[in-house]
Amino acid sequence: MSISKVLLGCFLVLVFAVTQVQADVVTPNSATATSEFTAFGAPNTAERLIDGSGLDPNSAPGVLDQDHGPDEPTIWFTDVFAPPATDTVDVEFVLHGRWDLSAAHIWNLNWLAGGGTVNSNWRGVKDFTLLVSPDLVTPYSSLGVFSLSKSPDDPNDPSFAVPVPAQVKALGAGADVVQRIKFEIISNFSADIDPNSVAAPEDLLVVGLSEVRFEGVDIPEPTALAISVLGGLSLGLLARRRRKRLV
Ligand SMILES: [Ca+2]
């Protein structure tokens, strides 16, 4: 067998391997928010959305199917002492590399506040605009407005939040090449409660989430292996032509 045929075979095997990848769980490299609650060392930063905090591995074998518990240190929410207007809050995720995303898996805020005695699920995200960018510099483009359901209460005691599953949002063709995702929050569920039931009007502005993952297929960058195979293939074909000239 000629060297060019061997190299061509290697190249086809590489192309086949690249095209056979499966959809995977995409955990962002970083998560940042325009407001976080960190007073007194509180851990309620956007990092709580991507570190698996609160997810229960006993509820399901796969992360995307696991329930998220209502413990306060495992969720992100805005600064309860100085909350910005809900519709000004952004959360941004940066992925490792670029992905063809098919869905977002979002665990809405389920929060037992007040030392584990007060159901604060009304602070969950209700409507938000989801935007994507193919890299670290291209301006975001919107995939539209998405809506989440409020996390459920304990049916036997509505004052208690309970573990929640992820809510799945299909992302469609607009998410073919994505490295950054931004949630521009529009509203929480504060309109569903009696304003007189909270201590201060600004409390109504607080908003948060419990965990976020994405689902998609990795978009391979040009690798040293692919470049070397292509280079070898070119050299092989060149050598073959030279041999032909010498015959
Ligand atoms: Ca969490």
Residues whose N, C-alpha, C, O or C-beta is under 5 A from the ligand:
A	BS01	CA	R48 L49 G52 S53 G54 T74 I75 S210 E211
